[in-house]
Amino acid sequence: MRILVLGAGLVGGPIAADLSGDPDYDVTLADIDPSALERLSGKYNLTTLQLDLSDSRTVQKLSSGFDLVVSAVPGFLGHQTLRAVIEAGINIVDITFAPEDFHLLDSLAKEKNVTAICDMGVAPGMSHLLAADCVKKLDKAEDIKIYVGGLPKERQWPYEYKAVFSPIDVIEEYTRPARFRVAGKDVIMPALTDLELMDIEGFGQVESFNSDGLRSLLTSLDVPNMIEKTLRYPGHVTKMHMLRETGFFNTEPVIINGHPIRPIDVTAKLLFPMLKLAEGEEDITVMLVIVEGLKSGRKKRLTYSLIDHYDPITRIHSMARTTGYAASMAARLLAGGHYQRSGINSPEFLADDNQSLPFILAGLKQRGVIYNFKEEEID
């Protein structure tokens, strides 16, 4: 099985490394950054290719020589990359948090007989799959709440946050309007709104804010109340809100000394070195998926919880592990022929198959990523 991983960043790299450990897979990792490729080429059994993945024709031609593709490119390249791989007729697992609706490519994927599993990271990704599993366990689901965040173990002034994603994708969480559902009606709110302090058992106090993570759940699940919120250490949201309202995240150019400059590009250039997780710097991923509803006439609360830590042995960050290994297990699902529904598949679609979730959870557990499940009766 020839597998191509597109993107050698802090998530794409661990995906390729994990898949390269399977003797049945011949893994190739492609990226434009030679230093990112060099970090992995000598440590793992994989082939590296230095290529400009922003060229869709290059991606389509390259993909056609493989049996399976995993896309871990930045979000702004996600949709065009997904289309290129589908055009090549190759199955794909996609973790990119692209702003476009990937279901627009469903007809093309079915025409090409391609199985595409999209948004298959930790959140969206596992959050969707676990929420759908909880809905499946209930007779009637009434409320879904998803809380998720990647946090540094050590809080450092001024932002007390570190990221494994590209700077533009990080800023997207603070600018993209949040879609959720209240009493059966879809609602759109600005990101960073509805600030809420929470105490997470086994972790401590965090703050949460509205973010646009529900995505496909709004059309795939018939649940009257659904919301997704991002977690940060207390105080972070106010600082990001200030930057956004001042215009630092704007995409329209401003003229400085006669030159058009996009504020978001300057912000990313200045901000990301302060937010980037350094090698060996420890992080923690926290996630709660809480679904309430009726089961056998009684009100139930079903909860999946995750508190995952940086792995000092593999030296892989927690957010990279929880995101990347979800994708690599989904890739194994496709590679083994265990899931074959053609077209565009949101992660929650996998809950319809009784084998997919246990397969993925077992693989994640083997890699130290453990989701705990609890069912309780409530008033």
C-alpha positions, 0 to 999 in steps of 0.5 A: 500500500503506497501512502502519500502524506501531504504536509510535513508540519507538526501534525503531518510529520507525526502522521507520516511517522506513525504510518511508516512504522507499518511494514505493509505501508510504503510512505512518502511525505511531501512538503515545500520546506526542506528543513521539515523533511530533513527532520524526519527523513533520517528517523523514519522509514519513509521517502521525502519529496520537496514540492510546492503543494499550492499547485493543484496540478502538481498535487493531482499528478503526484497523488495518482501514483499512490493508493491513499493520500492523507492531507495535512496542508494548511487550511487555506490550501485544504479545499483545492488539495482535496479536489485535486486528490479526488480528481486523481481518483485516490482515497483520502483522509483530510485533516485540514480545517478549510473554510469551504464546505467539503460536501460540495465535492461529494458528487465528484467523489462519488463520480470518481468512486473515491472515499474521502474522510474529511475533518478527521483530526481531534476536533473537528474529527474525534469530537464529531465521531464521539458525539454521533456515537453518543447520539446513537446510544440514546433514544432521543438526543437533546443537547450536544456540548463540545469543549476542546483546547490545546494548552501549554503545560507551562503558562508563559506571558503574555498569551499563555498559549502555544500552537502546533498549527500554521499561524493563519489556521490559529488566527482562523479560530479567532475570526471565523464566525461560530455556527451553532444551534439553539432550540432547533434554530441555527445561530451565528455568533462572532468567534470569541463570544460567550466567554465562560470560566470552567473547572475541568476535572483532572486539569483545572480552570480554563475559559471557553469561547464560541468557535466554529467547530460544529461544521458538518454536525449541523446538517448530519445530526438532528439535535435541537441544541449543539455548541462547540467551544474552544478552551484556553487559559483564563485571560487569553480571550481578552487579548485576542479580542483586542487584537482582532478589534484593533484590526491585526487580523484583517485580510484587506491590505493597508498602505504603509510607505506606499506598499500594500500590506495585509495586517494578518500577514504581519500579525502571523509573522510576529505572533507565531514565533511567540506561539509556536511550540518548541521541540521538547516543550510540553503541551496538553490536549483537553476535550469534553464531548457531552451529550444529554437526552432520553434513554428508556424514558430516563434523562441521561448524560453521556460524556467522552473525556480526554486529557492527553499529554506530550509524549517525552519518549517520542517527543511528539506534542499532544495536539499533534498526537491526538490530531495526527493519530486520529487521521492515521487510524482513519487511514488504516481504516481505508487501507484495510478496506474496513470502510468503503462508503464512496463520496465525502464522509464527515467523521460522524458518518463512521459512527454508522459503522459499528466497527469503525469507532472501536477500531480507531479507539483501540488504535489510539489507546495503543498510542497512549491517546485514551478517551474515557466514557461515562454514562450517568442519570441526571434530573 
